[in-house]
């Protein structure tokens, strides 16, 4: 599976200013490019900070000293790399309470900017494209199952898996892989299994009684006690 990276999602032409850029010039840049923040770079084009609209307003309302990017910027700059997956970028934004990240190359030079709105584009992916990736990449290429082995339904990014797998351990793997596909919002697990290979000793559960036809057992859904799942593993 190919997961889209920061390099795929970022705006490659990053607007920047120098540490000595004055207040009014920064305001003009923000207005001209219709952006809410600008990266401050040194003479080697390495990010040293970020100046946002909030920084400019804070300077005006608080009457603080200094009127250049060096005085106004939030520093040091929290940066991302083009090879990062979108999830890592999103977690970095959340952890540092920022809305965008300068993206740097292997030498630390600015090559782009990735914002929250760039990451949100992942969830605009078409349901059909998500379904095809799960069928081809997850079921066939990764798990080695025929595409008809399970039923995969996708609606508004919500994936529903139904059917029966041979081993219980495959259920956790299948759900985790589907959840990692770009554009997936949630995964509903309605999978049953023929053999419980997770019990101590690997006892074969094939054909053992229970309320399910053919002795099939269903894997409990999140928050359910073992055996609480309905027929065929369907959750309410």
TIPA-546765 format. One line per field, with one value per residue (C-alpha): residue in one letter; residue number from 1; x, y, z. Coordinates in Angstrom, 1 decimal, decimal comma. Example, Ala and Ser with C-alpha at 12.3 -4.5 7.8 and 13.67 -1.06 7.14 Angstrom:
BEGIN
aa <- c(A  S)
i <- c(1  2)
east <- c(12,3  13,7)
north <- c(-4,5  -1,1)
up <- c(7,8  7,1)
REM end
This chain:
BEGIN
aa <- c(X  X  X  X  X  X  X  X  X  X  X  X  X  X  X  X  X  X  X  X  X  X  X  X  X  X  X  X  X  X  X  X  X  X  X  X  X  X  X  X  X  X  X  X  X  X  X  X  X  X  X  X  X  X  X  X  X  X  X  X  X  X  X  X  X  X  X  X  X  X  X  X  X  X  X  X  X  X  X  X  X  X  X  X  X  X  X  X  X  X  X  X  X  X  X  X  X  X  X  X  X  X  X  X  X  X  X  X  X  X  X  X  X  X  X  X  X  X  X  X  X  X  X  X  X  X  X  X  X  X  X  X  X  X  X  X  X  X  X  X  X  X  X  X  X  X  X  X  X  X  X  X  X  X  X  X  X  X  X  X  X  X  X  X  X  X  X  X  X  X  X  X  X  X  X  X  X  X  X  X  X  X  X  X  X  X  X  X  X  X  X  X  X  X  X  X  X  X  X  X  X  X  X  X  X  X  X  X  X  X  X  X  X  X  X  X  X  X  X  X  X  X  X  X  X  X  X  X  X  X  X  X  X  X  X  X)
i <- c(1  2  3  4  5  6  7  8  9  10  11  12  13  14  15  16  17  18  19  20  21  22  23  24  25  26  27  28  29  30  31  32  33  34  35  36  37  38  39  40  41  42  43  44  45  46  47  48  49  50  51  52  53  54  55  56  57  58  59  60  61  62  63  64  65  66  67  68  69  70  71  72  73  74  75  76  77  78  79  80  81  82  83  84  85  86  87  88  89  90  91  92  93  94  95  96  97  98  99  100  101  102  103  104  105  106  107  108  109  110  111  112  113  114  115  116  117  118  119  120  121  122  123  124  125  126  127  128  129  130  131  132  133  134  135  136  137  138  139  140  141  142  143  144  145  146  147  148  149  150  151  152  153  154  155  156  157  158  159  160  161  162  163  164  165  166  167  168  169  170  171  172  173  174  175  176  177  178  179  180  181  182  183  184  185  186  187  188  189  190  191  192  193  194  195  196  197  198  199  200  201  202  203  204  205  206  207  208  209  210  211  212  213  214  215  216  217  218  219  220  221  222  223  224  225  226  227  228  229  230  231  232  233  234  235  236)
east <- c(0,0  1,2  0,2  0,4  3,2  3,7  5,6  2,5  0,2  2,4  2,3  5,7  6,2  6,7  6,5  9,2  10,8  14,1  14,6  15,1  11,9  9,8  6,3  4,5  6,3  5,2  1,6  1,8  3,1  0,3  -2,3  -0,8  -0,5  -3,7  -2,0  -2,2  1,5  4,9  8,1  11,2  14,4  18,1  20,6  20,8  17,0  16,7  13,5  14,2  10,6  7,1  5,2  1,5  -1,4  -1,8  1,8  1,2  -2,0  -0,3  2,4  -0,2  -2,4  0,3  2,6  5,6  9,0  10,5  9,1  11,0  10,3  13,1  11,2  7,8  8,3  7,5  10,8  12,3  10,3  8,6  9,3  8,3  10,0  8,6  8,7  6,5  3,1  0,2  -0,7  2,7  2,4  -1,1  0,2  3,1  0,7  -1,5  1,4  2,9  -0,5  0,4  -1,7  1,1  4,6  7,5  8,8  12,5  14,8  17,7  19,9  17,2  16,3  12,7  11,0  7,3  4,6  1,9  -1,2  -4,2  -6,3  -3,8  -4,2  -8,0  -7,8  -7,0  -10,6  -12,0  -10,9  -13,6  -15,2  -14,6  -10,9  -10,7  -12,6  -10,4  -7,2  -8,5  -9,5  -6,4  -3,7  -5,0  -6,9  -5,0  -1,4  -0,9  -3,2  -3,1  -6,9  -9,0  -10,9  -14,2  -13,2  -14,7  -17,3  -15,9  -18,4  -17,3  -19,7  -18,4  -15,0  -16,6  -15,4  -17,5  -15,9  -18,1  -17,6  -15,6  -11,8  -10,0  -8,1  -9,2  -5,8  -6,4  -9,3  -7,1  -4,6  -7,3  -8,9  -5,6  -4,5  -7,9  -7,7  -4,3  -5,6  -5,7  -9,3  -10,6  -12,6  -13,7  -13,7  -16,7  -15,7  -18,4  -16,0  -16,4  -13,7  -13,5  -10,5  -9,3  -5,5  -5,0  -5,9  -3,1  -1,9  -3,5  -6,6  -8,6  -12,1  -13,3  -16,7  -17,2  -20,8  -21,9  -24,9  -23,4  -24,1  -21,4  -19,8  -18,4  -17,5  -17,6  -15,0  -16,4  -16,5  -14,9  -16,4  -18,0  -17,2  -16,2  -19,3  -21,3  -21,2  -24,3  -24,6  -21,8  -20,0  -22,4  -22,5  -25,6)
north <- c(0,0  3,5  6,0  9,7  11,6  15,2  15,7  14,7  17,1  20,1  23,4  23,2  27,0  28,3  32,0  33,2  36,3  37,1  37,8  41,5  41,9  44,7  44,5  46,2  44,1  40,9  42,2  42,9  39,4  37,8  39,9  39,5  35,7  35,3  33,3  33,4  32,8  33,1  31,1  33,0  31,6  32,4  33,0  29,3  29,1  27,1  27,9  29,6  30,6  31,4  34,7  34,4  36,9  36,3  37,3  40,6  41,3  40,5  43,0  45,7  45,0  44,4  47,2  44,9  46,0  45,1  45,3  42,8  39,1  38,2  40,0  38,7  35,1  32,0  30,1  27,6  26,5  23,1  21,4  18,3  16,2  15,3  11,5  11,8  10,2  12,6  11,1  12,0  15,5  15,8  14,5  17,0  19,9  18,8  18,3  21,7  23,5  24,8  24,9  24,4  23,0  24,2  21,2  20,8  18,7  16,6  19,6  21,5  23,9  25,0  23,3  23,7  24,1  21,6  22,9  21,4  22,0  20,0  17,0  17,3  16,6  13,0  12,5  13,8  10,6  8,8  5,7  3,7  4,4  3,4  0,1  -0,7  -0,2  -2,4  -5,2  -5,1  -4,1  -5,3  -8,5  -9,8  -8,5  -8,3  -11,0  -13,3  -13,7  -13,8  -10,5  -12,4  -13,7  -10,8  -8,2  -4,6  -1,7  1,9  4,8  8,4  6,9  4,4  0,8  -2,2  -5,6  -8,7  -12,4  -15,2  -15,7  -19,0  -17,7  -15,3  -13,6  -12,4  -10,2  -7,8  -7,6  -6,9  -4,2  -2,5  -2,5  -1,1  1,6  2,7  3,3  7,0  8,4  5,8  7,5  4,3  0,5  -1,6  -5,1  -7,7  -10,6  -14,1  -16,8  -20,6  -21,3  -19,5  -19,6  -17,0  -19,4  -21,0  -24,1  -23,1  -25,3  -25,8  -24,3  -25,4  -27,1  -26,4  -25,7  -22,2  -20,3  -19,9  -22,1  -24,5  -23,9  -20,5  -18,1  -14,3  -12,0  -9,5  -5,9  -3,1  -2,9  -6,3  -9,3  -12,5  -14,2  -11,0  -10,5  -11,5  -14,0  -13,7  -11,3  -8,4  -5,6  -3,7)
up <- c(0,0  -0,8  1,8  0,8  2,5  3,5  0,3  -1,7  0,3  1,0  -0,8  -2,6  -3,1  0,4  1,1  3,5  5,0  6,6  10,4  9,6  7,7  9,2  10,7  7,8  5,2  7,0  7,0  3,3  2,5  4,5  2,7  -0,8  -0,6  1,4  4,1  7,9  8,7  7,1  7,7  8,8  7,2  7,7  4,9  4,2  3,8  7,0  9,0  12,3  13,2  12,1  12,2  12,2  12,2  15,9  16,5  14,6  16,6  19,8  19,1  18,4  21,4  24,0  22,9  23,0  21,9  18,5  15,0  12,9  12,2  14,6  17,4  16,4  15,4  17,4  17,6  17,1  14,1  14,3  11,0  9,0  6,5  3,0  3,8  6,9  6,7  7,2  10,5  11,9  10,7  12,3  15,6  15,5  14,9  17,8  20,2  19,4  19,0  15,5  12,3  9,8  9,5  7,3  5,3  5,0  2,9  4,1  4,7  6,7  3,9  3,4  0,4  1,3  3,9  5,0  6,8  8,5  5,4  3,3  5,7  5,6  1,8  2,6  3,8  0,5  -1,2  -3,1  -1,5  -4,7  -4,6  -0,9  -1,6  -4,6  -2,5  0,3  -2,1  -4,1  -1,7  1,7  0,9  -2,2  -2,0  1,8  3,3  0,2  0,1  -3,0  -3,6  -3,1  0,3  2,3  1,6  1,7  1,8  2,0  2,6  3,4  4,3  6,8  5,9  6,8  6,7  6,7  6,0  7,5  7,7  8,5  11,6  14,3  14,3  10,7  11,9  13,9  11,1  8,5  10,5  11,3  7,7  6,5  9,1  7,8  4,2  3,3  3,5  5,9  8,8  10,6  10,3  11,3  12,0  11,2  10,6  11,9  12,1  11,7  14,0  17,1  16,8  19,6  22,5  24,4  22,7  19,4  19,9  16,8  17,2  13,7  14,0  17,7  18,7  19,7  18,3  14,8  11,8  11,0  14,3  13,2  15,8  15,5  16,8  19,4  18,4  20,4  23,9  23,7  25,9  24,2  22,8  22,8  19,1  17,2  14,4  11,8  14,1  13,3  15,8  16,6)
REM end
